[in-house]
């Protein structure tokens, strides 16, 4: 039967052509090739994915004393450790060492030597860091790294050692440490060292001592520390001594025992002497300090010292010199 509708005939023709094209496509490309799944052969045995112990904890544990460090690297305590008579706790004989006390304590016994000590050769070691823990009851120094320049000592609690609490080399940093009741200086720091935000109390000589050898020319900085009730001076040495609180020290609150130092902005209360300078040739600058209830306010020796005006009269401070010292 012949259609009389030309548009309908054209539609039928196109539909037949599309069906023929689909049949031809499936003939030339079966469905399994059209929807191929890729390579099905396994690539091989799976490789291990676990990390090694060294990758998880690359540092070396210290679990007993005495312990010797002769290889540069990072070390950490695993627990509180007690030393032995006649030995150091930890002895370091190389450069570039970090010791993390990990919140634990190194505890000495009668007859023991130093808690941590650097075995110095003819030339000093350098780059030693010790942090985060307690060091107490050693027969010698709590920490003696005087043979290691460019070191960092931070967040230690050091007490009741038979010599210095901390004995530090030149060009180093001591920060946020509490040093108490040691049988010599609390902190003894070499030239060019920064001592910042530390507390030094009840030590048998100076609370904080800055020492220099004859060829040392670099000034040290002692800043923001609380230094009290030491049987010697609170702070001793010709360093830049700024913004410290020195109270109840038997000798001077600050003893500038050399030349080239500066005492500025310190608060000194109830010391034997507030600020003292030593030696006929001493040349130090003493400005903007506040001295309260000291047995003697100033003891100035030498002719080269520069001292800001001393205001000791009651009433309104009328001196307009910004470098004035206040004493009462």
GUMARSE-580273 format. One line per field, with one value per residue (C-alpha): x, y, z. Coordinates in nm, 4 decimals, always signed. Example, Ala and Ser with C-alpha at 12.3 -4.5 7.8 and 13.67 -1.06 7.14 Angstrom:
2
x <- +1.2300; +1.3670;
y <- -0.4500; -0.1060;
z <- +0.7800; +0.7140;
% end
This chain:
328
x <- +0.0000; +0.1582; +0.1719; +0.0352; +0.2297; +0.5803; +0.7083; +0.6048; +0.7928; +1.1089; +1.0867; +1.0492; +1.3490; +1.5709; +1.4696; +1.5587; +1.8962; +1.9763; +1.8881; +2.1120; +2.4002; +2.3624; +2.3637; +2.6787; +2.8525; +2.7864; +2.8971; +3.2347; +3.2813; +3.1309; +3.0165; +3.3146; +3.5518; +3.3374; +3.3378; +3.6967; +3.8164; +4.1896; +4.4812; +4.3603; +4.7009; +4.8149; +5.1159; +5.3055; +5.3315; +5.2414; +5.5383; +5.5660; +5.4140; +5.5190; +5.7804; +6.0984; +6.1690; +6.4369; +6.1828; +5.9329; +6.1895; +6.5150; +6.6722; +6.8850; +6.7430; +6.9443; +6.8155; +7.1078; +7.4089; +7.6965; +7.6458; +7.9061; +7.8142; +8.0830; +7.8604; +7.6770; +7.2992; +6.9901; +6.9492; +6.6687; +6.6013; +6.3481; +6.3022; +6.4568; +6.8198; +7.0551; +7.4312; +7.7235; +8.0105; +8.3272; +8.1625; +7.9716; +7.6142; +7.6467; +7.9824; +7.9917; +8.3041; +8.1809; +8.0073; +7.6433; +7.4599; +7.1087; +7.0078; +6.6362; +6.5771; +6.2176; +6.0800; +6.2874; +6.5690; +6.9410; +7.0072; +7.3548; +7.4833; +7.7586; +8.0964; +7.9550; +8.1058; +7.9049; +7.5511; +7.6385; +7.9971; +8.1790; +8.5146; +8.6988; +9.0010; +9.2652; +9.0004; +8.6503; +8.3491; +8.0451; +7.6724; +7.5455; +7.1821; +7.0301; +6.6669; +6.3524; +6.4296; +6.5877; +6.9512; +7.0260; +7.2526; +7.5680; +7.9019; +8.0403; +7.8545; +7.4991; +7.5984; +7.9570; +7.9693; +8.2310; +8.4174; +8.1341; +8.0787; +7.7643; +7.5364; +7.1759; +7.0534; +6.6791; +6.4035; +6.6193; +6.5633; +6.9063; +6.9566; +7.1750; +7.4862; +7.8339; +7.9781; +7.8152; +7.4597; +7.5299; +7.8846; +7.8435; +8.0893; +8.1156; +7.8667; +7.5814; +7.2200; +7.0765; +6.7009; +6.4100; +6.6166; +6.5674; +6.8931; +6.8841; +7.0988; +7.4182; +7.7526; +7.9104; +7.7560; +7.4071; +7.4932; +7.8515; +7.8462; +8.1287; +8.1837; +7.9174; +7.6531; +7.2907; +7.1230; +6.7525; +6.4461; +6.6221; +6.5833; +6.8926; +6.8467; +7.0166; +7.3442; +7.6582; +7.8413; +7.6980; +7.3516; +7.4644; +7.8314; +7.9725; +8.3398; +8.5927; +8.9403; +9.2054; +9.1395; +8.7587; +8.6152; +8.2517; +8.0008; +7.7405; +7.3753; +7.1926; +6.8295; +6.4954; +6.6195; +6.5138; +6.8231; +6.7702; +6.9067; +7.2460; +7.5358; +7.7583; +7.6513; +7.3235; +7.4790; +7.8558; +8.0568; +8.0907; +7.8124; +7.5089; +7.2778; +6.9231; +6.5760; +6.6642; +6.5265; +6.8016; +6.6853; +6.8237; +7.1735; +7.4383; +7.6940; +7.5916; +7.2759; +7.4955; +7.8763; +8.0446; +8.3889; +8.5534; +8.5196; +8.2896; +7.9635; +7.6249; +7.3654; +7.0335; +6.6739; +6.7347; +6.5390; +6.7597; +6.6080; +6.7546; +7.0978; +7.4224; +7.5011; +7.2718; +7.5320; +7.9068; +8.1952; +8.5397; +8.8922; +9.0575; +9.0338; +8.6759; +8.4650; +8.0975; +7.7679; +7.5004; +7.1686; +6.7929; +6.8197; +6.5903; +6.7502; +6.5285; +6.6217; +6.9751; +7.2303; +7.4393; +7.2965; +7.6137; +7.9785; +8.1603; +8.5335; +8.7371; +8.7302; +8.5962; +8.2426; +7.9458; +7.6601; +7.3235; +7.1995; +7.0950; +6.7582; +6.7121; +6.4914; +6.1284; +5.8678; +5.8094; +6.0982; +6.1971; +6.5187; +6.4473; +6.7536; +6.6135; +6.9173; +6.8560; +6.8860; +6.6399; +6.7547; +6.5730;
y <- +0.0000; +0.3258; +0.6098; +0.9451; +1.1288; +1.2233; +1.3360; +1.0062; +0.8172; +1.0162; +0.9355; +0.5658; +0.5744; +0.7454; +0.5025; +0.2074; +0.3613; +0.4148; +0.0529; -0.0686; +0.1449; +0.0036; -0.3548; -0.2844; -0.1276; -0.4287; -0.6618; -0.4914; -0.4150; -0.6742; -0.5439; -0.6912; -0.4730; -0.1615; -0.1910; -0.3160; -0.3458; -0.2842; -0.5066; -0.7861; -0.9401; -0.8569; -0.6180; -0.8354; -0.8873; -0.5793; -0.3842; -0.3247; +0.0055; +0.0075; +0.2610; +0.1410; +0.2203; +0.4684; +0.6489; +0.6650; +0.7765; +0.8888; +0.9833; +0.7593; +0.6608; +0.6896; +0.4357; +0.3942; +0.5815; +0.6426; +0.7168; +0.8383; +1.0326; +1.0242; +1.0459; +1.3637; +1.3409; +1.3656; +1.1748; +1.1497; +1.0082; +0.7292; +0.7602; +0.9126; +0.8002; +0.7754; +0.8090; +0.6275; +0.7375; +0.8379; +0.9028; +1.1661; +1.0967; +1.1797; +1.2596; +1.4291; +1.4156; +1.5460; +1.8428; +1.8887; +1.7024; +1.7545; +1.5978; +1.6031; +1.5108; +1.4551; +1.5781; +1.3276; +1.3764; +1.3027; +1.2288; +1.2142; +1.0190; +1.0951; +1.0846; +1.1323; +1.3852; +1.6080; +1.5389; +1.6306; +1.7058; +1.7903; +1.6231; +1.9089; +1.8523; +2.1179; +2.3070; +2.3399; +2.1473; +2.3411; +2.3224; +2.1323; +2.1631; +2.0381; +2.0985; +2.0044; +1.8204; +1.8174; +1.7734; +1.7394; +1.5981; +1.5551; +1.5771; +1.8217; +2.0580; +1.9894; +2.0712; +2.1500; +2.2405; +2.5087; +2.3242; +2.3689; +2.7107; +2.8130; +2.5984; +2.6237; +2.5352; +2.5753; +2.4843; +2.3009; +2.2703; +2.2416; +2.2091; +2.0836; +2.0043; +2.0057; +2.2841; +2.5097; +2.4478; +2.5387; +2.6018; +2.7287; +2.8041; +3.1197; +3.2551; +3.0471; +3.0839; +2.9975; +3.0565; +2.9763; +2.7755; +2.7525; +2.7042; +2.6649; +2.5653; +2.4718; +2.4805; +2.7385; +2.9754; +2.8991; +2.9893; +3.0544; +3.1750; +3.2538; +3.5649; +3.6511; +3.4357; +3.5461; +3.4525; +3.5282; +3.4772; +3.2533; +3.2202; +3.1723; +3.1455; +3.0221; +2.9328; +2.9454; +3.2035; +3.4167; +3.3595; +3.4382; +3.4904; +3.6113; +3.5217; +3.6229; +3.5105; +3.7686; +3.7513; +3.7642; +4.0872; +3.9956; +4.1314; +3.9084; +3.9915; +3.9045; +4.0100; +3.9544; +3.7226; +3.6821; +3.6462; +3.6242; +3.4987; +3.3913; +3.3980; +3.5906; +3.8541; +3.8246; +3.8996; +3.9255; +4.0326; +4.3234; +4.2265; +4.4166; +4.3613; +4.4763; +4.4513; +4.1984; +4.1639; +4.1099; +4.0691; +3.9426; +3.8596; +3.8611; +4.0555; +4.2984; +4.2735; +4.3501; +4.3402; +4.4866; +4.3409; +4.4475; +4.7106; +4.7723; +4.6648; +4.8353; +4.8007; +4.9437; +4.9209; +4.6724; +4.6479; +4.5818; +4.5196; +4.4300; +4.3253; +4.3841; +4.6507; +4.7455; +4.7973; +4.7661; +4.8223; +4.6766; +4.7846; +5.1224; +5.1173; +4.9928; +5.1701; +5.0780; +5.2557; +5.2544; +5.4094; +5.3871; +5.1441; +5.1338; +5.0492; +4.9790; +4.9016; +4.7830; +4.8013; +5.0207; +5.1602; +5.2069; +5.1149; +5.2765; +5.2093; +5.3535; +5.6875; +5.5828; +5.4805; +5.6704; +5.6899; +5.8491; +6.1062; +5.9421; +6.0568; +5.9651; +6.2411; +6.1779; +6.3491; +6.3922; +6.2992; +6.6275; +6.5281; +6.5243; +6.3150; +5.9887; +5.7992; +5.8825; +5.6115; +5.5975; +5.4958; +5.4853;
z <- +0.0000; -0.1108; +0.1390; +0.0358; +0.3072; +0.1796; +0.5240; +0.6769; +0.4043; +0.4713; +0.8470; +0.7821; +0.5500; +0.8073; +1.0792; +0.8585; +0.7749; +1.1496; +1.2315; +0.9496; +1.0810; +1.4354; +1.3046; +1.1032; +1.4098; +1.6317; +1.3542; +1.3142; +1.6911; +1.9242; +2.2687; +2.4537; +2.2479; +2.2795; +2.6617; +2.7064; +3.0730; +3.0160; +3.1132; +3.3422; +3.4110; +3.7722; +3.7804; +4.0315; +4.4050; +4.6164; +4.7570; +5.1362; +5.2530; +5.6221; +5.7412; +5.9069; +6.2713; +6.1639; +5.9463; +6.2349; +6.4994; +6.3375; +6.6749; +6.8960; +7.2377; +7.5594; +7.8116; +8.0551; +8.1978; +8.1460; +7.7770; +7.5258; +7.2113; +6.9431; +6.6327; +6.5326; +6.5468; +6.7626; +7.0915; +7.3463; +7.6926; +7.7291; +8.1082; +8.4215; +8.4406; +8.7394; +8.7084; +8.8674; +9.0893; +8.9051; +8.5663; +8.3722; +8.2863; +7.9141; +7.7536; +7.4106; +7.1939; +6.8587; +6.6924; +6.5903; +6.8652; +7.0035; +7.3351; +7.4140; +7.7774; +7.6718; +8.0033; +8.2043; +8.4590; +8.4724; +8.8396; +8.9881; +9.2898; +9.5453; +9.3737; +9.0234; +8.7806; +8.5406; +8.4281; +8.0674; +7.9687; +7.6471; +7.6051; +7.4358; +7.2091; +7.1381; +6.9392; +7.0775; +6.9621; +6.8492; +6.7838; +7.0867; +7.1989; +7.5256; +7.6160; +7.8083; +8.1298; +8.4761; +8.5839; +8.9547; +9.2277; +9.0160; +9.1952; +8.9369; +8.7049; +8.6032; +8.2447; +8.1438; +7.7766; +7.8182; +7.5429; +7.2910; +7.1313; +6.9428; +7.1567; +7.2771; +7.6263; +7.6745; +7.9190; +8.1734; +8.5495; +8.7114; +9.0875; +9.3730; +9.1738; +9.3300; +9.1121; +8.8482; +8.7429; +8.3791; +8.2508; +7.8940; +7.6113; +7.4030; +7.1461; +7.2851; +7.4023; +7.7446; +7.7631; +7.9939; +8.2417; +8.6199; +8.8102; +9.1882; +9.4883; +9.3069; +9.4900; +9.2596; +9.0019; +8.8809; +8.5202; +8.4074; +8.0458; +7.8035; +7.5926; +7.3388; +7.5089; +7.5528; +7.8818; +7.8493; +8.0713; +8.3248; +8.7027; +8.9189; +9.2956; +9.6134; +9.4437; +9.6595; +9.4458; +9.1625; +9.0237; +8.6667; +8.5843; +8.2532; +8.2068; +7.9440; +7.8528; +7.7658; +7.3917; +7.4163; +7.2809; +7.2176; +7.4688; +7.6275; +7.6960; +8.0184; +7.9856; +8.1526; +8.4284; +8.7916; +9.0113; +9.3850; +9.7175; +9.5846; +9.8318; +9.5888; +9.3390; +9.1571; +8.8154; +8.7750; +8.4700; +8.2306; +7.9953; +7.8717; +8.1698; +8.0988; +8.2513; +8.5216; +8.8748; +9.1332; +9.4925; +9.8216; +9.6934; +9.9676; +9.7663; +9.4921; +9.2885; +8.9860; +9.0037; +8.6935; +8.7616; +8.4367; +8.1654; +7.8723; +8.0342; +8.0565; +8.3325; +8.2183; +8.3316; +8.6158; +8.9411; +9.2459; +9.5869; +9.9269; +9.8050; +9.9934; +9.7332; +9.4500; +9.1754; +9.2208; +8.9801; +9.0345; +8.9489; +8.9214; +8.5408; +8.5074; +8.2466; +8.2506; +8.1825; +8.4560; +8.3544; +8.4194; +8.7112; +9.0150; +9.3507; +9.6498; +10.0133; +9.9388; +10.2215; +9.9903; +9.6677; +9.4592; +9.5056; +9.2139; +9.1696; +8.8852; +8.7106; +8.3714; +8.4625; +8.3211; +8.5708; +8.5047; +8.7593; +9.0866; +9.2172; +9.5827; +9.7179; +9.7972; +9.5835; +9.2131; +8.9856; +8.8286; +8.6536; +8.2809; +8.1971; +8.0542; +8.1849; +8.5530; +8.8173; +9.1080; +9.4543; +9.7874;
% end
